[in-house]
């Protein structure tokens, strides 16, 4: 198994999706790209709902846990508390057969 870790997080955002919201998230995405240990992040939304999510690939659990703690506090600060999350190990051999970007 890999030392890399997947963090899958899903949340509900009850605010309005505005241009300002998207611009703020663009700035957030740019700052996340600079975070140590993050290899990539995929942003997701379930169209027609208030369900958002992200799937991250981290170099290891230590970086994931540091980022997770900070990010959940950041989400809570803006009123997002309905958060579901999982941390996964990667089955690299099988994932590589399916061209996973790991």
C-alpha positions, 0 to 999 in steps of 0.5 A: 500500500501507498503512504499517499492518502485520499481525503474525501469530504462532503458538505452542505453550503446553504448560501447563494452561488454568486460571482463573488463566491466563485472568485473567493473560491478561486483564491482559495484554490490558489492558496490550497495549491501552495499547501504542503503535502497536497498533490491535487484536489478535485472540487465537486458539486451535485448539480441542483443541490447544495451539496459540495465536495472535494477529493484530495490526494496527500503525500502522507497522513501527517500532511493530511491531518494538519490540513484537515484540522485547519480546513475544518476550522475554516469551514466551521468559521463560515457556518459549515458544520454538516461535514462528512469525510473519509480518509482512504489508503490507496490500492496503487497497483489496481489504481494504476491499471485504471490510470489513476493520477497517483 
